[in-house]
Amino acid sequence: MAWARKLPSGRFQGIAKSGRVIIGTRTFARRADAVAWAERTETAAAGGVDVRAGRAMLRDLLGEWVQHRQRTVAPKTARTDSEIVRLMSPALSIRSVGTVLPSEIERWLVYLRDQRGQSDGSVRRYRASLSSFFAWCVADHRRADNPVTAARLPTRLEPPAEMRPFTEDELAEVVARVRQLSPVLADVTLIAGWTGLRWGEIRALRVADLQQIPTPALWVSRSQTEGGQVKITKGGSARRVPLADAVIDAVGRAAIAKAPDQLLATGTGGGQLWRSVFQRATSWETVAIGRRLHDLRHTAACLWLARGVDLSTVSAWLGHASVATTNRYLHYLGTAADTAGLERLHRPRGAHGVHERADG
């Protein structure tokens, strides 16, 4: 039977048993929490869900979960998680976690967008956070399933951001115009446009990440959002991005007179890159012909594909978790089949494969 004992520290150790065998222990500040955990563990060991634990209200468990997340996830993720406590709708917050339905999750998502003014992107992030919460509830044997996985997102109100890559000539023109304002930031622009690195990845590059063997390349293993700590790249794994001839000199200039552990791409004063400072110093809104900084990443992908690099290689260079993500560039550029089909359409009337119908 589940029980708890008081430790010399004043905390309580929950003890779960299967028969006479101890199957787990965990320490809590309150005796009631220690006993409740032990009961859930024993129930789970017997192959069931603790119905009593599932009666806890959502608003009561969210605080406990947020504290758990602060110790186990990145600070940015923990901040997003903590926000759902503030954004929880009154109707959902008083529901017991064991009885929440997917339809109730869907109503909350609509509530976030229509009544709390959250963007489509924010709604998706908060849905992911709530899914993590219910996954925690399942692991804690408070319910058997995660209701968020079956909950649909509201219909998008905002159009997806349009992809507008530069052509090779346009990129060269933008770099030339930026160079008149800042040679250093012109090289940063060229590096971004030919390597496809995300802004956070460019900010975190070190001189040691520049490789020369077997061919010039950048080893991309770190990323740093503005105001955040250095962490692993978005895809969760490091990757090697070869350097085309068009960008090798720019990378070489960025590395001159720097130690291996120093930042490779920096601002005009040698400090770390900041988006707003970069945009102001380069007059980006004027010189970029309506493009975003992120369009430099799209530019690299399109330049590679246009030069004949295969889709799976481009996917690897971009750090995509799936080739399906990279497929959108083919939708933008077209495929070899499109080119071949267009060539057939451009043939003169009466050419091979085109039958003219006789008049009359």
C-alpha contacts under 8 A as a table, 3 or more apart, distances in Angstrom:
res1	aa1	res2	aa2	distance
1	M	16	A	7.18
1	M	17	K	6.32
1	M	18	S	7.93
1	M	19	G	7.83
1	M	39	E	7.85
2	A	14	G	7.47
2	A	15	I	6.03
2	A	16	A	5.12
2	A	17	K	6.47
2	A	35	V	6.26
2	A	38	A	5.26
2	A	39	E	5.37
2	A	42	E	7.24
3	W	14	G	6.01
3	W	15	I	5.61
3	W	16	A	7.06
3	W	34	A	7.71
3	W	35	V	5.38
3	W	38	A	6.81
4	A	12	F	6.21
4	A	13	Q	5.29
4	A	14	G	4.31
4	A	15	I	5.72
4	A	31	R	6.49
4	A	34	A	6.01
4	A	35	V	5.63
4	A	38	A	7.99
5	R	12	F	5.53
5	R	13	Q	5.38
5	R	14	G	6.78
5	R	15	I	7.92
5	R	31	R	7.82
6	K	10	G	6.23
6	K	11	R	5.92
6	K	12	F	4.50
6	K	13	Q	6.39
6	K	31	R	7.77
7	L	10	G	5.41
7	L	11	R	5.48
7	L	12	F	5.75
7	L	13	Q	6.83
8	P	11	R	7.43
10	G	29	A	7.77
11	R	27	T	6.69
11	R	28	F	5.89
11	R	29	A	4.88
11	R	30	R	6.77
11	R	31	R	7.80
12	F	27	T	5.52
12	F	28	F	5.28
12	F	29	A	6.04
12	F	30	R	6.19
12	F	31	R	5.45
12	F	34	A	6.27
13	Q	25	T	6.48
13	Q	26	R	5.50
13	Q	27	T	4.23
13	Q	28	F	6.27
13	Q	31	R	7.76
13	Q	34	A	5.99
14	G	25	T	5.41
14	G	26	R	5.29
14	G	27	T	6.08
14	G	28	F	7.47
14	G	31	R	7.77
14	G	33	D	7.99
14	G	34	A	4.22
14	G	35	V	5.46
14	G	37	W	6.72
14	G	38	A	5.44
15	I	22	I	6.91
15	I	23	I	7.86
15	I	24	G	6.10
15	I	25	T	4.69
15	I	26	R	7.00
15	I	34	A	7.75
15	I	35	V	7.58
15	I	38	A	5.58
16	A	22	I	5.81
16	A	23	I	5.66
16	A	24	G	5.32
16	A	25	T	6.28
16	A	38	A	4.55
16	A	39	E	6.79
16	A	41	T	6.31
16	A	42	E	5.77
17	K	20	R	6.19
17	K	21	V	5.35
17	K	22	I	4.29
17	K	23	I	5.24
17	K	24	G	7.17
17	K	38	A	7.99
17	K	42	E	6.34
18	S	21	V	5.26
18	S	22	I	6.40
18	S	23	I	6.41
18	S	42	E	6.66
18	S	45	A	7.55
22	I	25	T	7.83
24	G	38	A	7.81
24	G	41	T	7.71
25	T	38	A	7.45
26	R	34	A	7.03
26	R	37	W	7.88
27	T	34	A	6.55
28	F	31	R	7.04
28	F	33	D	6.35
28	F	34	A	5.52
29	A	33	D	7.59
29	A	34	A	7.95
30	R	33	D	5.43
30	R	34	A	6.49
31	R	34	A	5.09
31	R	35	V	6.21
32	A	35	V	5.23
32	A	36	A	6.07
33	D	36	A	5.06
33	D	37	W	6.12
34	A	37	W	5.27
34	A	38	A	6.29
35	V	38	A	5.11
35	V	39	E	6.18
36	A	39	E	5.14
36	A	40	R	6.28
36	A	53	A	7.53
37	W	40	R	5.16
37	W	41	T	6.16
38	A	41	T	5.08
38	A	42	E	6.18
39	E	42	E	5.19
39	E	43	T	6.14
39	E	50	D	7.74
40	R	43	T	5.03
40	R	44	A	6.07
40	R	49	V	7.48
40	R	50	D	5.51
40	R	53	A	7.25
40	R	140	D	7.20
40	R	141	H	6.34
40	R	142	R	7.80
41	T	44	A	5.08
41	T	45	A	6.13
41	T	140	D	7.89
41	T	141	H	7.71
42	E	45	A	5.03
42	E	46	A	6.36
43	T	46	A	5.11
43	T	47	G	6.53
43	T	48	G	5.54
43	T	49	V	6.37
43	T	50	D	6.03
44	A	47	G	4.93
44	A	48	G	5.03
44	A	49	V	6.09
44	A	50	D	7.40
44	A	141	H	6.35
45	A	48	G	7.44
48	G	141	H	7.61
49	V	141	H	5.01
49	V	142	R	6.00
49	V	143	R	5.96
49	V	144	A	6.46
50	D	53	A	5.37
50	D	54	G	6.49
50	D	141	H	5.93
50	D	142	R	5.62
50	D	143	R	7.41
51	V	54	G	5.09
51	V	55	R	6.70
51	V	98	G	7.45
51	V	142	R	6.70
51	V	143	R	7.58
52	R	55	R	5.34
52	R	56	A	7.64
52	R	142	R	7.91
53	A	56	A	5.97
53	A	98	G	7.98
53	A	141	H	7.76
53	A	142	R	5.22
54	G	96	S	6.39
54	G	97	V	5.47
54	G	98	G	4.21
54	G	99	T	7.55
54	G	141	H	7.95
54	G	142	R	4.34
54	G	143	R	5.96
55	R	96	S	4.85
55	R	97	V	6.37
55	R	98	G	6.07
55	R	99	T	7.90
56	A	60	D	6.89
56	A	61	L	6.92
56	A	96	S	5.16
56	A	97	V	6.16
56	A	98	G	7.82
57	M	60	D	5.44
57	M	61	L	6.56
57	M	93	S	6.83
57	M	94	I	5.36
57	M	95	R	5.36
57	M	96	S	4.18
57	M	97	V	5.92
58	L	61	L	5.36
58	L	62	L	6.07
58	L	92	L	7.29
58	L	93	S	5.10
58	L	94	I	6.01
58	L	95	R	5.85
58	L	96	S	5.76
58	L	97	V	5.45
59	R	62	L	5.36
59	R	63	G	7.11
59	R	85	V	7.24
59	R	93	S	4.85
59	R	94	I	6.36
60	D	63	G	6.17
60	D	64	E	7.35
61	L	64	E	5.23
61	L	65	W	6.19
62	L	65	W	5.02
62	L	66	V	6.08
62	L	85	V	6.56
62	L	133	F	7.51
63	G	66	V	5.16
63	G	67	Q	6.44
63	G	85	V	7.36
64	E	67	Q	5.33
64	E	68	H	6.44
65	W	68	H	4.96
65	W	69	R	6.16
65	W	133	F	6.82
65	W	136	W	7.84
66	V	69	R	4.98
66	V	70	Q	6.22
66	V	78	A	7.16
66	V	81	D	6.53
66	V	82	S	5.83
67	Q	70	Q	5.25
67	Q	71	R	6.90
68	H	71	R	5.57
68	H	72	T	6.59
69	R	72	T	5.01
69	R	73	V	5.65
69	R	78	A	5.93
69	R	81	D	7.75
70	Q	73	V	6.07
70	Q	74	A	7.60
70	Q	75	P	6.95
70	Q	78	A	5.39
73	V	77	T	6.34
73	V	78	A	6.23
74	A	77	T	5.36
74	A	78	A	6.24
75	P	78	A	4.98
75	P	79	R	6.17
76	K	79	R	5.16
76	K	80	T	6.47
76	K	228	G	7.47
77	T	80	T	5.17
77	T	81	D	6.20
78	A	81	D	4.96
78	A	82	S	6.14
79	R	82	S	5.15
79	R	83	E	6.36
80	T	83	E	5.21
80	T	84	I	7.12
80	T	125	R	7.61
80	T	126	Y	7.05
80	T	129	S	7.21
81	D	84	I	5.80
81	D	85	V	7.74
81	D	126	Y	7.28
81	D	129	S	5.45
81	D	130	L	7.69
82	S	85	V	5.72
82	S	86	R	7.50
83	E	86	R	5.37
83	E	87	L	6.28
84	I	87	L	4.74
84	I	88	M	5.63
84	I	126	Y	6.56
84	I	129	S	7.67
84	I	130	L	7.54
85	V	88	M	5.46
87	L	112	L	7.15
87	L	116	R	7.52
88	M	92	L	6.87
88	M	93	S	6.04
88	M	108	W	7.55
89	S	92	L	5.46
89	S	93	S	6.02
89	S	108	W	6.44
89	S	111	Y	7.25
90	P	93	S	5.21
90	P	94	I	6.72
91	A	94	I	6.06
91	A	95	R	7.10
92	L	95	R	5.34
92	L	100	V	7.99
92	L	104	E	7.05
92	L	105	I	7.96
92	L	108	W	7.25
95	R	99	T	7.17
95	R	100	V	6.50
96	S	99	T	5.68
96	S	100	V	6.63
97	V	100	V	5.64
97	V	137	C	7.76
97	V	142	R	7.30
97	V	143	R	7.31
98	G	142	R	6.13
98	G	143	R	4.99
100	V	104	E	6.63
100	V	105	I	7.72
100	V	147	P	6.94
101	L	104	E	5.33
101	L	105	I	6.71
101	L	147	P	5.83
102	P	105	I	5.04
102	P	106	E	6.31
102	P	147	P	4.85
102	P	148	V	5.90
102	P	149	T	7.84
102	P	150	A	5.80
102	P	151	A	4.74
103	S	106	E	5.00
103	S	107	R	6.32
103	S	151	A	6.46
104	E	107	R	5.08
104	E	108	W	6.32
105	I	108	W	5.06
105	I	109	L	6.33
105	I	147	P	7.48
105	I	148	V	6.43
105	I	151	A	6.11
106	E	109	L	5.10
106	E	110	V	6.40
106	E	151	A	5.54
106	E	152	R	6.12
106	E	153	L	6.68
106	E	154	P	7.32
107	R	110	V	5.17
107	R	111	Y	6.13
108	W	111	Y	4.80
108	W	112	L	6.19
109	L	112	L	5.10
109	L	113	R	6.54
109	L	123	V	6.42
109	L	127	R	7.28
109	L	153	L	6.85
109	L	154	P	6.79
110	V	113	R	5.22
110	V	114	D	5.90
110	V	115	Q	7.88
110	V	154	P	6.08
111	Y	114	D	5.31
111	Y	115	Q	5.19
111	Y	116	R	6.56
112	L	115	Q	5.86
112	L	116	R	4.83
112	L	117	G	6.41
112	L	118	Q	5.66
112	L	123	V	6.65
113	R	116	R	5.79
113	R	117	G	5.02
113	R	118	Q	4.63
113	R	119	S	6.31
113	R	120	D	7.16
113	R	123	V	6.76
114	D	117	G	5.69
114	D	118	Q	7.51
118	Q	122	S	5.86
118	Q	123	V	6.26
119	S	122	S	5.14
119	S	123	V	6.20
119	S	158	E	7.95
120	D	123	V	5.10
120	D	124	R	6.37
120	D	156	R	6.35
120	D	157	L	7.18
120	D	158	E	6.83
121	G	124	R	5.22
121	G	125	R	6.40
122	S	125	R	5.01
122	S	126	Y	6.16
123	V	126	Y	5.21
123	V	127	R	6.09
124	R	127	R	5.09
124	R	128	A	6.32
124	R	153	L	7.39
125	R	128	A	5.11
125	R	129	S	6.37
126	Y	129	S	4.91
126	Y	130	L	6.18
127	R	130	L	5.18
127	R	131	S	6.12
127	R	148	V	7.34
128	A	131	S	5.01
128	A	132	S	6.33
129	S	132	S	5.08
129	S	133	F	6.39
130	L	133	F	4.89
130	L	134	F	6.34
130	L	148	V	7.17
131	S	134	F	5.23
131	S	135	A	6.11
131	S	146	N	6.91
131	S	147	P	7.80
131	S	148	V	5.29
131	S	149	T	6.98
132	S	135	A	4.98
132	S	136	W	6.23
133	F	136	W	5.10
133	F	137	C	6.40
134	F	137	C	4.73
134	F	138	V	6.17
134	F	145	D	7.96
134	F	146	N	5.42
134	F	147	P	7.38
134	F	148	V	7.48
135	A	138	V	5.06
135	A	139	A	6.22
135	A	145	D	7.82
135	A	146	N	5.91
136	W	139	A	5.02
136	W	140	D	6.08
137	C	140	D	4.92
137	C	141	H	6.21
137	C	142	R	5.27
137	C	143	R	6.35
138	V	141	H	4.96
138	V	142	R	5.75
138	V	143	R	5.17
138	V	144	A	5.70
138	V	145	D	6.11
138	V	146	N	6.83
139	A	142	R	7.70
141	H	144	A	6.83
143	R	146	N	7.84
146	N	149	T	6.04
146	N	150	A	7.98
147	P	150	A	5.80
147	P	151	A	6.69
148	V	151	A	4.96
156	R	159	P	7.23
163	M	295	D	6.60
163	M	298	H	7.05
164	R	291	R	6.41
164	R	295	D	5.92
164	R	298	H	7.39
164	R	299	T	7.93
165	P	291	R	7.58
165	P	295	D	5.13
165	P	296	L	6.49
165	P	297	R	7.90
165	P	298	H	5.28
165	P	299	T	4.36
165	P	302	C	7.31
166	F	169	D	7.81
166	F	170	E	5.51
166	F	171	L	5.55
166	F	295	D	7.36
166	F	296	L	7.22
166	F	299	T	5.41
167	T	170	E	5.05
167	T	171	L	6.09
167	T	299	T	7.09
167	T	303	L	7.65
168	E	171	L	5.19
168	E	172	A	6.30
168	E	303	L	7.08
169	D	172	A	5.11
169	D	173	E	6.22
170	E	173	E	5.00
170	E	174	V	6.16
171	L	174	V	5.13
171	L	175	V	6.14
171	L	190	L	7.69
171	L	193	G	7.27
172	A	175	V	5.15
172	A	176	A	6.15
173	E	176	A	5.07
173	E	177	R	6.27
174	V	177	R	5.13
174	V	178	V	6.15
174	V	287	V	6.05
174	V	288	A	6.25
175	V	178	V	5.11
175	V	179	R	5.99
175	V	186	A	5.20
175	V	187	D	7.55
175	V	189	T	6.41
175	V	190	L	6.42
176	A	179	R	5.04
176	A	180	Q	6.72
176	A	186	A	7.24
177	R	180	Q	5.46
177	R	181	L	7.20
177	R	287	V	6.73
178	V	181	L	5.25
178	V	182	S	6.00
178	V	183	P	7.14
178	V	185	L	7.01
178	V	186	A	5.20
178	V	282	T	5.58
178	V	283	S	7.91
178	V	287	V	7.30
179	R	182	S	4.92
179	R	183	P	4.37
179	R	184	V	7.53
179	R	185	L	7.17
179	R	186	A	4.86
179	R	187	D	7.95
180	Q	183	P	6.86
181	L	281	A	7.30
181	L	282	T	6.27
182	S	185	L	5.38
182	S	186	A	6.16
182	S	268	T	7.11
182	S	281	A	7.53
182	S	282	T	7.03
183	P	186	A	4.97
183	P	187	D	6.43
184	V	187	D	5.37
184	V	188	V	6.58
184	V	254	A	7.53
184	V	266	T	7.76
184	V	267	G	6.97
184	V	268	T	5.88
185	L	188	V	4.80
185	L	189	T	6.15
185	L	266	T	7.94
185	L	267	G	6.60
185	L	268	T	6.78
185	L	278	F	7.34
185	L	282	T	7.31
186	A	189	T	5.04
186	A	190	L	6.27
187	D	190	L	5.00
187	D	191	I	6.07
187	D	250	A	5.11
187	D	251	V	7.32
187	D	254	A	7.46
188	V	191	I	5.07
188	V	192	A	6.17
188	V	250	A	7.74
188	V	265	A	6.28
188	V	266	T	7.77
189	T	192	A	5.20
189	T	193	G	6.12
189	T	296	L	7.74
190	L	193	G	5.06
190	L	194	W	6.19
190	L	247	V	6.42
190	L	250	A	7.15
191	I	194	W	5.41
191	I	195	T	5.84
191	I	247	V	6.04
191	I	250	A	6.89
191	I	251	V	6.87
192	A	195	T	5.47
192	A	196	G	5.60
192	A	197	L	5.89
192	A	198	R	7.78
192	A	199	W	8.00
192	A	202	I	7.52
192	A	296	L	5.77
192	A	297	R	6.41
192	A	300	A	7.67
193	G	196	G	6.01
193	G	296	L	4.49
193	G	297	R	6.01
193	G	298	H	8.00
193	G	299	T	5.77
193	G	300	A	5.18
194	W	243	L	7.67
194	W	244	A	7.24
194	W	246	A	7.68
194	W	247	V	6.53
194	W	296	L	7.86
194	W	297	R	7.87
194	W	299	T	7.38
194	W	300	A	4.75
194	W	303	L	7.72
195	T	241	V	6.68
195	T	242	P	7.73
195	T	243	L	6.96
195	T	297	R	7.34
195	T	300	A	5.90
196	G	296	L	6.67
196	G	297	R	3.97
196	G	298	H	6.83
196	G	299	T	7.29
196	G	300	A	4.91
196	G	301	A	6.50
196	G	317	W	7.84
196	G	318	L	6.17
197	L	201	E	5.94
197	L	202	I	6.14
197	L	297	R	6.09
197	L	318	L	6.98
198	R	201	E	5.15
198	R	202	I	6.34
198	R	294	H	7.28
198	R	297	R	6.63
199	W	202	I	5.18
199	W	203	R	6.29
199	W	225	T	7.95
199	W	294	H	7.50
200	G	203	R	5.11
200	G	204	A	6.39
200	G	223	S	4.84
200	G	224	Q	4.68
200	G	225	T	5.02
200	G	226	E	7.45
201	E	204	A	5.21
201	E	205	L	6.28
201	E	220	V	7.07
201	E	222	R	6.04
201	E	223	S	4.22
201	E	224	Q	6.43
201	E	233	T	7.06
202	I	205	L	5.37
202	I	223	S	7.46
202	I	265	A	6.52
203	R	223	S	7.04
203	R	224	Q	6.41
203	R	263	L	7.59
203	R	265	A	6.59
203	R	266	T	7.36
203	R	272	Q	6.44
203	R	273	L	5.72
204	A	222	R	5.92
204	A	223	S	5.24
204	A	224	Q	5.66
204	A	230	V	7.09
204	A	263	L	6.74
205	L	209	D	6.46
205	L	220	V	7.20
205	L	222	R	7.05
205	L	223	S	7.81
205	L	263	L	5.73
205	L	264	L	5.51
205	L	265	A	6.71
206	R	209	D	5.30
206	R	210	L	7.53
206	R	260	P	6.63
206	R	261	D	5.70
206	R	262	Q	5.41
206	R	263	L	4.31
206	R	264	L	4.75
206	R	265	A	7.81
207	V	210	L	5.67
207	V	255	A	5.89
207	V	258	K	7.04
207	V	259	A	6.84
207	V	260	P	4.75
207	V	261	D	6.18
207	V	262	Q	5.91
207	V	263	L	6.03
207	V	264	L	4.78
208	A	211	Q	7.45
208	A	260	P	4.48
208	A	261	D	6.15
208	A	262	Q	7.98
209	D	218	L	5.55
209	D	219	W	4.90
209	D	220	V	6.96
210	L	216	P	7.34
210	L	217	A	6.06
210	L	218	L	4.81
210	L	219	W	6.46
211	Q	215	T	7.33
211	Q	216	P	5.49
211	Q	217	A	5.15
211	Q	218	L	5.94
211	Q	219	W	7.03
212	Q	215	T	5.23
212	Q	216	P	4.27
212	Q	217	A	6.49
213	I	216	P	6.40
215	T	242	P	7.17
216	P	242	P	6.01
216	P	243	L	5.56
216	P	248	I	7.58
217	A	240	R	6.48
217	A	241	V	5.35
217	A	242	P	3.99
217	A	243	L	4.93
218	L	240	R	5.80
218	L	241	V	5.18
218	L	242	P	6.36
218	L	243	L	7.14
219	W	238	A	7.16
219	W	239	R	5.99
219	W	240	R	4.72
219	W	241	V	6.48
220	V	233	T	7.59
220	V	238	A	5.50
220	V	239	R	5.32
220	V	240	R	6.15
220	V	241	V	7.31
221	S	232	I	5.99
221	S	233	T	5.84
221	S	237	S	6.76
221	S	238	A	4.21
221	S	239	R	6.57
222	R	230	V	6.50
222	R	231	K	5.63
222	R	232	I	4.71
222	R	233	T	5.14
222	R	238	A	7.62
223	S	230	V	5.66
223	S	231	K	5.46
223	S	232	I	5.87
223	S	233	T	5.15
223	S	234	K	7.60
224	Q	228	G	6.06
224	Q	229	Q	5.82
224	Q	230	V	4.56
224	Q	231	K	6.25
225	T	228	G	5.08
225	T	229	Q	7.10
225	T	230	V	7.62
226	E	274	W	6.96
232	I	236	G	6.02
232	I	237	S	6.97
232	I	238	A	7.70
233	T	236	G	5.38
233	T	237	S	6.33
233	T	238	A	6.85
234	K	237	S	7.82
234	K	319	G	7.90
235	G	319	G	5.82
235	G	320	H	6.23
235	G	321	A	5.86
237	S	319	G	7.92
238	A	319	G	7.98
239	R	316	A	7.22
239	R	317	W	6.76
239	R	319	G	6.67
240	R	317	W	6.61
241	V	317	W	5.27
241	V	318	L	7.96
242	P	317	W	7.97
243	L	247	V	6.41
243	L	248	I	6.04
244	A	247	V	5.72
244	A	248	I	6.39
245	D	248	I	5.32
245	D	249	D	7.70
246	A	249	D	7.42
247	V	250	A	5.30
247	V	251	V	6.38
248	I	251	V	5.27
248	I	252	G	6.17
249	D	252	G	4.96
249	D	253	R	6.18
250	A	253	R	5.19
250	A	254	A	6.30
251	V	254	A	5.08
251	V	255	A	6.42
251	V	264	L	7.94
252	G	255	A	5.24
252	G	256	I	6.46
253	R	256	I	5.36
254	A	264	L	5.83
254	A	265	A	6.01
254	A	266	T	7.77
255	A	258	K	5.71
255	A	264	L	5.66
255	A	265	A	7.96
258	K	262	Q	6.17
258	K	264	L	7.89
259	A	262	Q	5.41
263	L	266	T	6.53
263	L	272	Q	7.29
265	A	272	Q	7.64
265	A	273	L	7.37
266	T	269	G	7.66
266	T	270	G	5.28
266	T	271	G	5.50
266	T	272	Q	5.04
266	T	273	L	5.29
267	G	270	G	5.25
267	G	271	G	5.40
267	G	272	Q	5.92
267	G	273	L	5.13
267	G	274	W	7.73
267	G	278	F	7.33
268	T	271	G	7.40
273	L	277	V	7.62
273	L	278	F	6.98
274	W	277	V	5.37
274	W	278	F	6.02
275	R	278	F	5.11
275	R	279	Q	6.12
276	S	279	Q	5.16
276	S	280	R	6.11
277	V	280	R	5.17
277	V	281	A	5.99
278	F	281	A	5.22
278	F	282	T	6.07
278	F	284	W	7.87
279	Q	282	T	5.33
279	Q	283	S	5.78
279	Q	284	W	4.83
279	Q	285	E	7.33
280	R	283	S	5.15
280	R	284	W	6.64
281	A	284	W	7.75
282	T	287	V	7.61
283	S	286	T	5.54
283	S	287	V	6.22
284	W	287	V	5.19
284	W	288	A	5.42
285	E	288	A	5.78
285	E	289	I	7.13
285	E	290	G	6.43
285	E	291	R	7.76
286	T	289	I	6.45
286	T	290	G	7.59
288	A	291	R	5.35
288	A	292	R	7.52
291	R	295	D	6.15
292	R	295	D	5.28
292	R	296	L	7.58
293	L	296	L	5.73
293	L	297	R	7.88
294	H	297	R	5.48
294	H	298	H	6.93
295	D	298	H	4.85
295	D	299	T	5.99
296	L	299	T	4.82
296	L	300	A	6.44
297	R	300	A	5.35
297	R	301	A	6.62
298	H	301	A	5.22
298	H	302	C	6.29
299	T	302	C	5.23
299	T	303	L	6.08
300	A	303	L	5.09
300	A	304	W	6.16
301	A	304	W	5.27
301	A	305	L	6.27
301	A	314	V	6.57
301	A	318	L	7.50
301	A	329	Y	7.31
302	C	305	L	5.14
302	C	306	A	5.91
302	C	329	Y	6.64
302	C	333	L	7.26
303	L	306	A	5.14
303	L	307	R	6.23
304	W	307	R	5.20
304	W	308	G	6.60
304	W	309	V	5.49
304	W	314	V	6.96
305	L	308	G	5.14
305	L	309	V	5.04
305	L	310	D	6.63
305	L	311	L	7.09
305	L	314	V	7.26
306	A	309	V	7.41
306	A	333	L	7.93
309	V	313	T	6.71
309	V	314	V	6.64
310	D	313	T	5.53
310	D	314	V	6.39
311	L	314	V	5.12
311	L	315	S	6.12
311	L	323	V	7.26
311	L	326	T	7.18
311	L	327	N	7.63
312	S	315	S	4.98
312	S	316	A	6.29
312	S	323	V	6.13
313	T	316	A	5.05
313	T	317	W	6.20
314	V	317	W	5.06
314	V	318	L	6.12
314	V	326	T	7.55
315	S	318	L	5.21
315	S	319	G	6.17
315	S	320	H	5.37
315	S	321	A	7.92
315	S	322	S	7.25
315	S	323	V	5.65
315	S	325	T	7.89
315	S	326	T	5.69
316	A	319	G	5.09
316	A	320	H	6.26
317	W	320	H	7.91
320	H	323	V	6.80
320	H	325	T	6.60
320	H	326	T	7.09
321	A	325	T	7.67
322	S	325	T	5.68
322	S	326	T	7.34
323	V	326	T	5.09
323	V	327	N	6.38
324	A	327	N	5.11
324	A	328	R	7.67
325	T	328	R	6.42
326	T	329	Y	5.95
326	T	330	L	7.68
327	N	330	L	5.30
327	N	331	H	6.68
328	R	331	H	4.95
328	R	332	Y	6.34
329	Y	332	Y	4.92
329	Y	333	L	5.98
329	Y	334	G	7.95
330	L	333	L	5.00
330	L	334	G	5.09
330	L	335	T	6.05
331	H	334	G	5.40
331	H	335	T	7.77
334	G	337	A	7.99
334	G	338	D	5.93
334	G	339	T	7.58
335	T	338	D	5.13
335	T	339	T	6.56
336	A	339	T	5.05
336	A	340	A	6.19
337	A	340	A	5.09
337	A	341	G	6.03
338	D	341	G	5.09
338	D	342	L	6.11
339	T	342	L	5.14
339	T	343	E	6.25
340	A	343	E	5.13
340	A	344	R	6.51
341	G	344	R	5.21
341	G	345	L	6.42
342	L	345	L	4.96
342	L	346	H	6.23
343	E	346	H	5.11
343	E	347	R	6.62
344	R	347	R	5.41
347	R	351	A	6.32
348	P	351	A	5.70
349	R	354	V	6.65
349	R	356	E	7.51
350	G	353	G	7.79
350	G	354	V	5.33
350	G	355	H	6.04
350	G	356	E	6.05
351	A	354	V	5.60
351	A	355	H	7.96
